[in-house]
Amino acid sequence: MLPDITKIINSDILKKKVSETLKKFKPEALGYSKKEFDKTKIKFPELYEEHFKEICKWASSIPFIDLAKPKKTNDSTIELIIASDIVQFNNGKPVKIQEADILNSEDNILLVGAPGAGKTTTLKRLILKHLSNFQSADYGGLPILVRLRDIPADTPLFKYILNIFNIDSFYKTVVYEKTVKKTNKKTGEITKNTIKEEKLELFVGEVPIRNFAVNFLNQVQCVLMLDGFDELNQSVKADTLREIENVGLKLHHSKILMTVRKSELNKVINNFTSYEIAPLTLNQVKEISQKWLTNHLGFLEELQKKPYKDLANRPIFLTFLLILFEKYSYLPTQPSEIYEDATYLILKEWDEHRDIIRHSNYTDFNTRKKLKFISELSYLLTYKIKQKVFSTKDLEFIYSEISDKYDLPTNEMKKVVSEIESHTGIIVESSYRNFEFSHLSIQEFLCAKHLVNLPYSQDTIKYFLEYPEPLAIAICISGEPSIWFSNLILNNSFSIAKFERNKLEYQSSLNKLLNRLIIESPLFKISKELGFSFFYLITNLYHVRFFKSILNQWFQYKGIKESLSLILKECEVKNTLRGSYLVNRKNPVPSPYFIDIPIFGELPEIFIEELINKKLIKIDSNIVV
């Protein structure tokens, strides 16, 4: 049972813990002037108490599109299966790591999972469990929480953290000297030149901010909890990860606990231990549904009849299903309908509770129109304003840009924006006058819903590189997912050769797209276009380390083998005798779609052999039949 945190907030326990922390503060360890040190020491108790209350409020509830009010973390969640490797087995069963093991570990920890796997909810549970031990001598340190989506793109992470405690930092010009060697091609003589470079760097007093942050965190002896690395602005992710890694290496009396989507991790982060959240088991689905529903047996019976029953192993997906079943007593037919039905339900509820309709000139602003409006709102926030957290001012700006399309009067902008903030359940207040979508997956779905109706353009390439997840969902909810996917992968503008200069960025985005697609489970139809798309991906990227696993997964996906066998029957193949087959199309026929059909490539033999074993193809004199 998770603790009642009101007892901690309203007692002297917190003051005592803060007082104990302050006794350990040493100005010389911080590299701080006595005047500034004394100022920080005086302000720290009040500022930390305020931060602590925010942590408690955030951790104690789940504001996830529950149409009346947020659910309590205590009442609506369970402990998930967490392991250092979810494919690691002990006598056929996953090796489970308890939430308490994570809290008791002295390591810096990455809590990894798929979108909607329960990373943030698990972090909330960890905070509450951490606080339940708050009175003991070995409670593990004061919690400090940073929701990474809250950080503006122009504010470095550790500046943001120090701002919580009113510790000022400023930019200072630092001059670096480096020696450049130059060789004379004719004489072979080597000359050395010293070049001076100026850089703007952040300082606290006379101490570089990274050093100060390390010293400060070690003095506080805290658990620094960073939620949602994947929700950082794309432009600062690489630098922020480098800073987190560098600081993590130097923490001795504190530790970092960070949540991150699995698709964001293409490298090992030094001095961090990764734990992954496993999909829900059937017993966990039963346990959660029992917490949510009176008729949980009826829900489980209905779920077993659906083609997407396996997708209920994602907490976010299961939550959508529970909300829909609670309201309608039945479940949608296809997975692509579930996001839409859930958001439609929320907006319909908004209709029933709103009174603006009785006092305005736009009674035709019905639920379907609202869905389009809020989808475009999400699209503009995601790709134009590029914010996960946004202000009333941001919403008012977007309203002024698109209100004409929906016949909404500009003179009622503040009223409509206020209603969006107050009544939709899709958007929730994250801090004073700042808002966010109640779950990132909802923002991504709504963005995709608008995106799928836009023509393909240069912007599509930009969106793919910046944030490919909404594109993955757009593929799933489109009329023809296999064609939409092929038009993206085989479009001339997306040719791998065109991304030679930013190859790693392209590969990272494509990896995220393919990973998200397999999670969302698109209903691909068997087609030559789909076959050519995977032929192109396999022949060009199978040799890249982090693509091997995902392409092997895709090869087992429904319709992929059949689509690949369709195109191979138009080809000649030749065994290279080095673990692959050369594949050449005999009579290339153009596609009716605006895509570039690959003519030849080298396919690893494991793919050809499995198609032969499945009797989908056979090879006769280098001809596939």
RAQUISUL-V375571 format. One record per run of one state. SS is the DSSP state (hx for helix, st for strand, lp for the rest). FROM is the first residue (numbers start at 1). LEN is the number of residues. If there is no record, write none. Layout:
<<SS & FROM & LEN> <SS & FROM & LEN>>
//
This chain:
<<lp & 1 & 5> <hx & 6 & 4> <lp & 10 & 3> <hx & 13 & 11> <lp & 24 & 3> <hx & 27 & 4> <lp & 31 & 3> <hx & 34 & 26> <lp & 60 & 1> <st & 61 & 2> <lp & 63 & 8> <st & 71 & 2> <hx & 73 & 4> <lp & 77 & 5> <st & 82 & 2> <lp & 84 & 5> <st & 89 & 2> <lp & 91 & 2> <st & 93 & 2> <lp & 95 & 2> <st & 97 & 1> <lp & 98 & 1> <hx & 99 & 6> <lp & 105 & 3> <st & 108 & 6> <lp & 114 & 5> <hx & 119 & 14> <lp & 133 & 9> <st & 142 & 6> <hx & 148 & 3> <lp & 151 & 6> <hx & 157 & 8> <lp & 165 & 5> <st & 170 & 14> <lp & 184 & 6> <st & 190 & 15> <lp & 205 & 2> <st & 207 & 2> <hx & 209 & 12> <lp & 221 & 1> <st & 222 & 6> <lp & 228 & 1> <hx & 229 & 3> <lp & 232 & 2> <hx & 234 & 17> <lp & 251 & 4> <st & 255 & 7> <hx & 262 & 3> <lp & 265 & 7> <st & 272 & 6> <lp & 278 & 4> <hx & 282 & 11> <lp & 293 & 3> <hx & 296 & 9> <lp & 305 & 4> <hx & 309 & 5> <lp & 314 & 1> <hx & 315 & 14> <lp & 329 & 7> <hx & 336 & 18> <lp & 354 & 2> <hx & 356 & 3> <lp & 359 & 8> <hx & 367 & 18> <lp & 385 & 4> <st & 389 & 3> <hx & 392 & 15> <lp & 407 & 3> <hx & 410 & 14> <lp & 424 & 3> <st & 427 & 5> <lp & 432 & 2> <st & 434 & 4> <lp & 438 & 2> <hx & 440 & 12> <lp & 452 & 6> <hx & 458 & 9> <lp & 467 & 2> <hx & 469 & 9> <lp & 478 & 3> <hx & 481 & 9> <lp & 490 & 2> <hx & 492 & 3> <lp & 495 & 1> <hx & 496 & 4> <lp & 500 & 3> <hx & 503 & 18> <lp & 521 & 7> <hx & 528 & 14> <lp & 542 & 3> <hx & 545 & 11> <lp & 556 & 4> <hx & 560 & 9> <lp & 569 & 2> <st & 571 & 5> <lp & 576 & 4> <st & 580 & 6> <lp & 586 & 14> <st & 600 & 5> <hx & 605 & 9> <lp & 614 & 5> <st & 619 & 2> <lp & 621 & 2> <st & 623 & 2> <lp & 625 & 1>>
//
